[in-house]
């Protein structure tokens, strides 16, 4: 079974953000995200906003600020913050 292409794109974009979480120079990261997203700017905005909302802290603020400059990303930021407080699903108790 393979993932739907939109889900795979979400995963790829999210992983790229995570790999670059502590960057001091977000420009190349944003360029890479745009290249990965291609014409799916809706998915890029969703991932950027939710990722920034979920992961924002002192150390990731530079990337989060840049992500939120992507058109449409700010409307997803609250969704990411809301997910941050939820219990994680997993096998450990």
Residue, then its C-alpha position, 0 to 999 in steps of 0.5 A: x500500500x502506498x500513501x496518497x501523493x498529497x500525504x507523501x508531499x505533506x510528509x516530505x515538507x514536514x521532514x524538510x522543516x524538521x531537518x532544518x528546525x534550528x537554522x539561522x538562515x531560513x532562505x534556502x530552506x524556504x526555497x527548498x520547500x517551494x521547490x518540493x511543493x511545486x504548484x501545491x502551494x495550498x499544501x505548502x501553506x498548510x504544512x508551514x503554518x501547522x509546523x510553525x504553530x506546533x514547533x515554535x520555541x526559542x530555538x526554532x523561531x527563525x524558521x517559524x517566522x519565515x514559514x509564516x511569511x508563506x502566503x496562507x500559512x498564518x491561517x494554519x498556525x492555530x491548528x498547529x498550536x492546538x495539536x501541541x497540547x494533545x496527547x501523542x498516539x503511540x504504543x508507550x503509556 
